[in-house]
Amino acid sequence: MTGGNGTFNGSGEYAIRLSGLTKYFGSQLIFENLSLDVRRGEILAIAGGSGQGKSVLLRTVLGLLPFESGTIEVLGKNLARLSGAERTGIERRWGVLFQDGALFSSLTVLQNVQVPMREHLTLPQKTMDDLARLKIAMVGLPASAASKYPSELSGGMRKRAGLARALALDPDIVFLDEPTSGLDPIGAAAFDRLIRNLQQTLGLTVYMITHDLDSIFAVCDRVAVLADKRIVREGAPKDLVRDPGHPWVREYFCGERARLIEKAL
Amino acid sequence: MLNLDTTQEYQPGCRIAGEGPSARIAISGAWTLAVLEDAHRALQGIGEFPGGHEIDLAGLLHLDTAGALALVSLRNTAGGAAQFVNVRTEHRILLDEVTRAASALGEVAPRSQPLRDFLKQFASILTSIGRDAIALTMFLGETAAALGRVMANPAKFRGTAFVRQIQATGLSAVPIVALVCVLLGGVILQQAARQLRYFGAEALSIDMLGILTLREIGVMLAAVMVAGRSASAFTAQIGTMKMREEIDAMRTLGIDPIETLVLPRILALIVALPLLVFIADMMCLAGGAAMAKLYLSLDLPVYLQRLNAAITAKHFYVGLIKAPFVALVIGLVGCLEGMRAEGSAESVGKQVTAAVVKAIFLVLVLDGVFAIFLSASGF
């Protein structure tokens, strides 16, 4: 068991390793022999067109969807071979931010952030309150948001609250599903900064699904592009712009919108 | 996974090193969420100490937010001049960030006060009853205005929706209304006969069933069933549309949701409920006939003869005249609660519950008003 920074234990260069992953929905092939490595302490963006299976891949890694063959290793553990207790141990070390936060609607923000603490630890209420309010402050929400219900928050605030819940146990890995979608450009840029800050502060590994070219260039160390049922390209955003190597990647990084961003930069 | 936390080296520690002015608080081991309790115990172990000491983090191996919060609050309680020394770079960022965030923490919300909360809740219930009455009246007005517009321009009337709603609220409700009424008609006759037997007036139970059914039971049973079935359905349908912004979309397209959604439903209910009341009346009397045969050994012709002597068309009309008004109330409440739904699925669920409770309550109130009015005017 651990909280803490990635170096604490469970050493190894990679936080997540997918190899030879094959998945079907019925008779429809979704992933064929897909491989992907996520290094410790990096921010990796998963890009790809709509319907290419970015969210399905995330759900598969999280164990919410079954897969046919291949292996998924998280923090050096093969997820398929874990006992219930070991799996809980892994779940404690990752945090997930779903697209709209997926906050529990009948709980306040403070209670939402405390859910993982209640589930996995026995802490005095006072400690949980302090910790939860600290996390809420760290994700940049005002203190008054703690006692509000999710329905009383704006979309951006819900995402921040969802992130606070994902960070409740000081995880090693954070999964973000389109963290900046539905936010205005200023809110999205602020969220990018927040992710970068928290990543540096807490030594997180970040696995992030995104469409947003701005956030890819602003915060991501590497990009992996999902197309044709596998990861077709991965590398630093700059390298992918220089050498796309796949039609979709070229269209994405060198198309009209990307050029506008580059010009602006 | 190696369970490092329990080994000696990683045990969170805290002691006072040195003497006099050079004394400092030495922190050691891992200060993380998993061993937070041990860390708190270690902190209590050093007890009171004079302020202004340095906090030496040279022995600190691992740190997360929970540990950082404990250390930051230790520094804050140790007095103004206390500061961290020998901090590793990777810990420095986290400590700074936690210091910044901790200073932004607001006050703990005041604890609840039972009596004040109870009075507040009571007051809010009273005001919400008042608001409901106003809202319902306004909604009645809006609906009447929409009806006026549609009557002025009959092409606007949503005929298909109207017929569909008659089917959904009327025809589909026939089996359950009929079943409930047969059973209840039988029960009323049997209970009445049992009590009247002491007076040797068993046959009067048929009079009682006839009058009771036509004036009250038929219309009330049908109304309660419809309030349960249709008011909830209206709220759920309209509430879901409201939740998905479909109502707003209609308004921007120049479609009046009252004309399109509310009016067909209410008019359909006003047509369907009197028909259901007729079926309910007949089924209650049929249930009574069956029970009269089983329990009192009275054949059907005798039963009908007795019934014919007891009831008049007046009783039937007294029941039936209530039906359209009751239907109006049920429809209005169902649609209004749907319109009040907000952004979440949870809110739709709440509104459905509110709609059924309010509809049944108002049906009973309305029945009481009619009873007073009709008896005062000699029916």
Interface residues (C-beta under 8 A of the other chain):
Chain A: M1 T2 G3 G4 N5 F8 N9 G10 K77 E86 G89 S105 S106 L121 L123 T127 D129 D130 L131 R133 L134 K135 A137 M138 P142 A143 S144 A146 S147 S151 L167 L169 D170 N197 Q200 T201 L202 G203
Chain B: M1 L2 N3 L4 D5 A30 T32 L33 A34 L36 E37 H40 H62 L63 D64 T65 A66 G67 L69 E90 I93 L94 E97 V98 A101 A102 A104 L105 G106 E107 V108 A109 E342 G343 S344 E346 S347
